[in-house]
Amino acid sequence: MTGIEFYTNGHIVSEADSMRQKLGGLAKQYYATSAIIITDAGISELGYVDIARASLEKAGIHVVVFDSVVADPPIEVVEEAIGLARANQCDLVIGLGGGSSIDTAKIVALYPNDFQSVNELLEADISGFKKMPLFAIPTTAGTGAEATFVSVITAEDGSKKAIYTPKILPDVAILDATLTLKLPRHITAATALDAMVHCIEAYTSRTKKNPISDALAIKGLQMLWSNFDKVLNHSDDIDARAEMLLGSTLAGIAFVNASVAAVHGLSYPLSINFHVPHGHANALVMCGVFTFNLPIATPLYAELARAVMPIDTYGMTDLEAAHQFINQLKDFLKTSGLKYRLNELDITAQDIPALADIVMNTYARLIATNPMDMSLEEVKTIYKEIL
């Protein structure tokens, strides 16, 4: 067996209402005196920031709030948050919200180091940097950002750039399912399908697949799969919400240690060029990519199929089970209420060559981890099939 180097959070709390009840106490364990909460305006309006602030202030901790995060955060937004943290000498950074808020918080936690622009971090070796204690509190069950050591931001040229180092792994992840109860149906669906993709791509990674990630990917996918319909049709089911949230975290731990692949490679241009939310973009292209991968990945998809659909796949060949698996994912997408054709999102056949060029020129690293290589024409074909 090849060697494995595996990273995960030092402390994970999975409990309903844990942000209210435990955030302040956990912060004191890190000797925090001044905390910055990184979030977006929508989360602030929902009252979640007030809950976090009250817990922290009850513990005697000064709180400042940065609630200007936007989706796919541009460098200038991240730098504005860093400026606020520096000005208040914050000794605890808290990312509260979706992946964009948590990814922003990861970079803000590096603020004590000597750099003037986030651009410097994109090329620098930051393994020796100091990091402030970092807490991640997700409000969606999808990105897994609370358990990953990657931060994805938008560069000045509009491309997505990743800072990828265990240095930015959150110290504490608080999984409080009550924070997901107000999610709209379409966001619940998109983030859940995003998390499923994380499990599937981790399990089938060509380069970093490993037994620890495999175990987490299977368990995470089982939790997500069995609760998907429940959270869509009974949004107040707190137990199902908790299962989805923990499943998403397991997916995050799995994929950051095993990598994602071509689904992400084909989805990123949709997000950048047409502002399709990341989870929705992954859901759009996933079945096309998985079908393309069948010549190599059929046995792995069959293993996943039998893990999540043991009765439905009983007695099937690997190929039959793999097709059943992909067909169920198609059904999840169609019943979710999300748009599932590119033309519904004003993406036309004329856009496909440029999208494919971006995949091959900017995200070749994600094709390299896919079970099968892809050519430019094959990428175009996958896009055309969902047009």
Secondary structure, DSSP 4 states (H G I P E B T S, - for coil): ---------SEEEE-TTHHHHHHHHHHHHTT-SEEEEE--HHHHHTTHHHHHHHHHHHTT-EEEEE----SS-BHHHHHHHHHHHHHTT-SEEEEEESHHHHHHHHHHTTTTSS-S-HHHHHHS--TT-----EEEEESSSS--GGG-SEEEEE-TTS-EEEEE-GGG--SEEEE-GGGGTT--HHHHHHHHHHHHHHHHHHHT-TTT--HHHHHHHHHHHHHHHHHHHHHHH-TT-HHHHHHHHHHHHHHHHHHHHH---HHHHHHHHHHHHH---HHHHHHHHHHHHHHHHHHHHHHHHHHHHHHH-TTTTTT--HHHHHHHHHHHHHHHHHHHT---SGGGGT--GGGHHHHHHHHHHH-HHHHHTSSS---HHHHHHHHHHT-
